[in-house]
Amino acid sequence: MSINSQIPEPEGVFKEKFIQGLFEIYDCWKQQLDQLEKPYYLKIWLFEKNLRRSQIVCAIGEKIQFYENTFSQVENSDDQKYDFENLDNLAKAFHWEKRLDDLLIENDFLESPEKYVDLEAYLETKNYFENYVLQNYKATIPYDSEKFYYVLENDIVWLGQKT
């Protein structure tokens, strides 16, 4: 196995089984959380580009607000829906909200060449920063007097919740 190997995105029947599994886990967790008779956050996070990152997220108490604000609102959201393929009947039981998973990159992300393992690593990082980050950021967020984050759209995430 290679150190740099990546898990492939689930496709076809594997994608269906993966999403179906999320629905089943959600239902089990919801049954248990309802018995607590306390407010809770329970949603499926379904990532469009990177389905492997999808998960069920649960919070109780003061953590609820954190998860409610994890993703950015989508401006001018159209009526586009996630393609559940053969799982539309299961998906209809959920209310789905389209959100943005933003990537934050510090303005000092690119360090001096001597901080890298070799020149190739530096040039690769420089290329990414100059040709991707600086060309595609949608906003900046200051975090102290000299530093800020570049905000880039990373993925669309669908938040699913049963009412």
C-alpha atoms as one frame of an Amber mdcrd trajectory, in Angstrom:
protein
   0.000   0.000   0.000   1.338   3.392  -0.948   1.713   6.086   1.693   0.024
   8.578  -0.636  -2.862   6.305  -1.609  -6.371   7.716  -1.451  -9.687   6.051
  -0.769 -11.789   6.315  -3.936 -15.197   7.974  -3.949 -18.020   5.443  -3.685
 -19.840   4.967  -7.000 -22.848   3.034  -8.232 -24.156   0.456  -5.792 -21.450
   1.377  -3.260 -22.616   5.004  -3.271 -26.205   3.876  -2.723 -25.208   1.567
   0.152 -23.109   4.320   1.724 -25.950   6.860   1.649 -28.497   4.252   2.751
 -26.241   3.489   5.710 -26.244   7.168   6.678 -30.067   7.173   6.639 -30.209
   4.055   8.823 -27.698   5.386  11.358 -29.555   8.703  11.475 -32.827   6.911
  12.306 -31.197   4.888  15.115 -29.582   7.968  16.643 -32.825   9.968  16.349
 -34.769   7.316  18.280 -32.239   7.443  21.109 -31.980  11.254  21.156 -35.773
  11.684  21.219 -35.817   9.711  24.483 -33.577  12.342  26.134 -36.337  14.944
  25.824 -33.688  17.658  25.379 -32.882  19.865  22.386 -30.293  18.337  20.097
 -28.635  18.783  16.709 -28.823  15.769  14.427 -28.164  16.123  10.717 -26.667
  14.219   7.848 -23.854  16.132   6.201 -23.714  14.969   2.585 -20.784  16.402
   0.606 -21.227  16.618  -3.178 -17.621  16.467  -4.403 -16.154  14.463  -1.563
 -18.831  11.977  -0.522 -16.314  10.149   1.707 -16.444  13.123   4.096 -20.196
  12.689   4.573 -21.315  11.878   8.098 -24.033  12.102  10.702 -23.374  14.843
  13.235 -24.935  15.029  16.672 -24.655  17.682  19.378 -26.362  18.338  22.681
 -26.291  21.468  24.815 -23.944  24.355  24.097 -22.374  22.632  21.054 -25.622
  22.878  19.047 -24.950  26.493  18.038 -21.442  25.645  16.801 -22.769  23.032
  14.375 -25.647  25.249  13.230 -23.028  27.766  12.041 -20.396  25.405  10.614
 -21.257  26.013   6.946 -21.931  29.214   5.012 -25.338  30.084   3.654 -25.774
  29.755  -0.103 -26.658  33.053  -1.726 -29.068  32.923  -4.656 -29.615  29.225
  -4.096 -31.540  27.663  -6.920 -33.917  24.747  -6.514 -31.179  22.262  -7.341
 -31.386  19.077  -5.294 -28.841  16.391  -4.556 -29.162  13.377  -6.863 -29.982
  10.468  -4.587 -30.313   8.147  -7.592 -32.313   5.097  -6.414 -32.728   6.393
  -2.848 -35.214   9.204  -3.549 -37.928   7.544  -1.429 -35.669   7.478   1.645
 -34.385  11.004   1.002 -37.913  12.454   0.808 -38.326  11.913   4.554 -35.644
  14.570   5.147 -35.620  18.326   4.794 -32.445  19.209   2.837 -30.607  22.504
   3.031 -27.820  23.430   0.620 -24.758  25.014   2.270 -21.142  25.846   1.403
 -18.136  24.157   2.962 -15.546  26.937   2.864 -11.803  26.390   2.961  -9.782
  28.966   4.909  -6.158  29.545   3.869  -3.933  31.874   5.884  -2.333  34.743
   3.990   1.104  33.556   5.186   0.441  30.004   3.921   3.395  30.239   1.529
   6.570  30.267   3.589  10.141  30.977   2.531  11.816  28.263   0.391  14.199
  27.133   3.153  11.205  26.022   5.281  10.341  23.278   2.756  11.850  19.811
   2.402  13.128  20.695  -1.050  12.720  23.219  -3.845  10.120  21.049  -5.591
   7.849  21.098  -2.518   8.189  24.881  -2.298   7.422  25.390  -5.998   4.399
  23.093  -5.783   3.031  25.054  -2.803   3.812  28.370  -4.496   2.003  27.253
  -7.644  -1.061  26.180  -5.614  -1.117  29.440  -3.676  -0.608  31.771  -6.645
  -2.650  29.906  -9.248  -5.450  28.533  -7.104  -5.836  30.428  -3.837  -5.135
  33.934  -5.161  -7.192  33.340  -8.304 -10.244  31.758  -6.651 -10.805  33.240
  -3.202 -14.209  34.838  -2.684 -13.486  36.877   0.451 -10.983  37.527   3.209
 -11.489  37.322   6.968  -9.085  39.212   9.259  -7.925  37.443  12.402  -5.401
  39.938  13.775  -3.752  43.191  12.697  -1.469  41.546  10.089  -3.045  38.220
   9.261  -6.174  37.119   7.463  -7.749  34.103   5.813  -8.562  33.713   2.150
 -12.001  32.109   1.876 -12.464  29.590  -0.934 -15.480  27.482  -1.811 -14.451
  23.931  -1.070 -17.603  21.877  -1.575 -21.377  21.938  -1.497 -22.754  20.175
   1.557 -26.372  19.091   1.923 -27.682  19.132   5.489 -30.473  16.616   5.993
 -32.803  16.495   8.962 -36.104  14.837   9.738 -38.696  17.094  11.320
